[in-house]
Amino acid sequence: MTLFEVADEIHRRLAGIFLRDANGRRPVDGGTTKFQEDPHWRDLILFYEYFHGDNGAGLGASHQTGWTGLVSVLIDIFHGFDAKNVLETQRERLQTRLVREQVGGQEIDEDEPALVK
């Protein structure tokens, strides 16, 4: 595996705790029916302090994001990057594009490097 692939795998595993599975359930919510099924709660994601090693259920404090808040950034970044474009595009152009797309919400011109997989 390349370093990019390792980073992508770590991102995939961490993101999998928070994203819905094939059954529409988020591992982070464990067996809490309200968070899994209630339409008013199911999209409000809590970033817990710890996670159950077997099922990914959130444990500990849920009011302080700490390191788990970085998962949302990883999801955002890896959704739009692929290794080939990262290697073939100048670093400054990638940074500018990422900031404009992800932070500024700006659409990018067609002649700029594509970051989408």
C-alpha positions as CSV (number, residue, x, y, z in Angstrom):
1,M,0.0,0.0,0.0
2,T,1.1,3.5,-0.7
3,L,1.1,6.1,2.1
4,F,-2.0,7.7,0.4
5,E,-3.8,4.4,0.4
6,V,-2.9,3.9,4.1
7,A,-4.3,7.3,5.0
8,D,-7.4,6.6,2.9
9,E,-7.9,3.2,4.7
10,I,-7.6,4.9,8.1
11,H,-10.1,7.6,6.9
12,R,-12.5,4.9,5.7
13,R,-12.4,3.0,9.0
14,L,-12.9,6.1,11.1
15,A,-15.6,7.5,8.9
16,G,-17.4,4.1,9.0
17,I,-18.1,4.7,12.7
18,F,-20.2,7.8,11.8
19,L,-21.7,7.0,8.4
20,R,-24.9,4.9,7.9
21,D,-24.4,1.3,7.0
22,A,-26.5,-0.8,4.6
23,N,-29.3,-1.0,7.1
24,G,-29.3,2.8,7.7
25,R,-27.7,2.6,11.1
26,R,-24.7,4.5,12.4
27,P,-22.3,2.4,14.5
28,V,-21.6,5.4,16.7
29,D,-25.2,5.4,17.9
30,G,-25.0,1.8,19.1
31,G,-28.4,0.5,20.3
32,T,-29.9,3.9,21.1
33,T,-33.2,3.7,19.2
34,K,-33.9,7.4,19.4
35,F,-30.6,8.3,17.6
36,Q,-31.0,5.5,15.1
37,E,-34.6,5.8,14.1
38,D,-36.2,9.1,15.3
39,P,-36.3,11.5,12.2
40,H,-35.6,14.4,14.6
41,W,-32.5,12.9,16.0
42,R,-31.1,10.5,13.4
43,D,-29.0,13.1,11.6
44,L,-27.6,14.8,14.7
45,I,-24.2,13.1,15.1
46,L,-22.5,13.1,18.4
47,F,-18.7,12.9,18.5
48,Y,-17.8,10.8,21.5
49,E,-14.6,10.6,23.5
50,Y,-14.2,6.8,23.0
51,F,-15.6,4.0,21.0
52,H,-16.5,0.4,21.7
53,G,-13.8,-1.7,20.0
54,D,-16.2,-4.3,18.7
55,N,-19.2,-2.4,17.5
56,G,-18.1,1.3,17.2
57,A,-20.7,2.6,19.7
58,G,-19.8,6.0,21.1
59,L,-18.7,6.0,24.8
60,G,-17.7,8.7,27.2
61,A,-18.2,12.4,26.8
62,S,-20.3,13.4,23.8
63,H,-20.2,17.2,24.4
64,Q,-16.5,17.7,23.5
65,T,-15.5,16.8,20.0
66,G,-11.7,16.7,20.6
67,W,-9.9,14.4,18.1
68,T,-13.1,12.9,16.8
69,G,-14.1,16.2,15.2
70,L,-11.3,15.6,12.8
71,V,-13.3,12.7,11.2
72,S,-15.6,15.2,9.5
73,V,-12.6,16.9,8.0
74,L,-11.2,13.6,6.8
75,I,-14.6,12.7,5.2
76,D,-14.6,16.0,3.4
77,I,-11.0,15.8,2.2
78,F,-10.9,12.2,1.0
79,H,-14.3,12.6,-0.7
80,G,-12.6,15.0,-3.2
81,F,-9.0,13.7,-3.5
82,D,-7.4,11.0,-5.4
83,A,-3.7,10.1,-5.4
84,K,-3.0,10.7,-9.1
85,N,-4.3,14.3,-9.0
86,V,-2.5,15.0,-5.7
87,L,0.8,13.8,-7.2
88,E,0.4,15.5,-10.6
89,T,-0.9,18.9,-9.4
90,Q,1.1,21.7,-7.8
91,R,0.6,21.8,-4.0
92,E,-0.5,25.4,-4.0
93,R,-3.2,24.8,-6.6
94,L,-4.6,21.8,-4.6
95,Q,-4.7,23.8,-1.4
96,T,-6.4,26.8,-3.1
97,R,-8.9,24.5,-4.7
98,L,-9.7,22.7,-1.5
99,V,-10.2,25.9,0.4
100,R,-12.4,27.4,-2.3
101,E,-14.5,24.3,-2.6
102,Q,-14.8,23.0,0.9
103,V,-14.6,26.2,2.9
104,G,-15.9,28.8,0.5
105,G,-18.4,26.7,-1.3
106,Q,-17.3,28.0,-4.6
107,E,-17.7,26.1,-7.8
108,I,-14.4,25.6,-9.7
109,D,-13.6,26.3,-13.3
110,E,-13.4,23.2,-15.6
111,D,-9.7,23.9,-16.5
112,E,-8.6,23.4,-12.9
113,P,-7.4,20.0,-11.8
114,A,-10.2,17.6,-10.8
115,L,-9.9,16.2,-7.3
116,V,-12.8,13.9,-7.4
117,K,-12.1,10.2,-7.5
